[in-house]
């Protein structure tokens, strides 16, 4: 399984490829591709950063905390 650090690196690479995407949008899209089990748990919640970058810090903290278990 991919690590959280590898996920973060993938986010950075994807942001470079898609500079037109917001940071929250990029983090969400990469997570959706790599760990759809986790992204389903935050979709349309106050943690969902897709439309609001202000949620990104809380999103990343929450995802990192539950990365290994997958239980949110």
C-alpha positions as MATLAB code, in Angstrom:
seq = 'XXXXXXXXXXXXXXXXXXXXXXXXXXXXXXXXXXXXXXXXXXXXXXXXXXXXXXXXXXXXXXXXXXXXXXXX';
ca = [
       0.000    0.000    0.000;
       1.140    3.533   -0.720;
       2.255    5.575    2.284;
       0.921    8.949    3.304;
       4.293   10.510    2.387;
       4.018    8.985   -1.095;
       0.516   10.404   -1.383;
       1.842   13.853   -0.488;
       4.567   13.532   -3.134;
       1.968   12.526   -5.695;
      -0.056   15.622   -4.806;
       2.981   17.845   -5.409;
       3.670   16.196   -8.777;
       0.029   16.508   -9.837;
      -0.090   20.170   -8.808;
       2.900   20.828  -11.069;
       1.097   19.140  -13.964;
      -2.148   21.010  -13.292;
      -1.304   24.459  -11.956;
      -4.831   25.570  -12.832;
      -6.216   23.266  -10.121;
      -6.610   24.602   -6.597;
      -4.550   22.862   -3.900;
      -7.620   21.294   -2.294;
      -8.859   20.075   -5.650;
      -5.496   18.459   -6.358;
      -5.274   16.761   -2.953;
      -8.803   15.429   -3.359;
      -8.263   14.185   -6.929;
      -5.050   12.364   -6.045;
      -6.649   10.746   -3.004;
      -9.627    9.685   -5.113;
      -7.249    7.889   -7.467;
      -4.982    6.325   -4.827;
      -7.336    5.672   -1.897;
     -10.977    5.829   -2.970;
     -11.936    4.183    0.320;
     -10.749    7.268    2.194;
     -12.090    9.866   -0.197;
     -15.590    8.397    0.025;
     -15.580    9.113    3.756;
     -14.950   12.867    3.352;
     -17.025   13.551    0.252;
     -19.507   16.380    0.898;
     -18.435   16.764    4.535;
     -16.833   19.809    6.202;
     -13.471   18.113    5.507;
     -13.951   17.955    1.719;
     -11.370   20.378    0.239;
     -12.380   20.004   -3.409;
     -14.212   23.334   -3.578;
     -12.701   25.080   -0.573;
      -8.937   25.227   -0.063;
      -9.537   26.471    3.483;
     -10.461   22.891    4.380;
      -7.188   21.426    3.118;
      -5.248   21.470    6.399;
      -8.039   19.705    8.310;
      -8.512   17.261    5.415;
      -4.820   16.313    5.358;
      -4.652   15.923    9.133;
      -7.711   13.697    9.152;
      -6.512   11.581    6.240;
      -3.039   11.159    7.739;
      -4.535   10.114   11.078;
      -6.600    7.395    9.397;
      -4.223    6.423    6.598;
      -3.136    3.080    8.008;
      -6.472    1.856    9.313;
      -8.685    3.233    6.590;
     -11.383    3.650    9.220;
     -12.699    7.177    9.420;
];
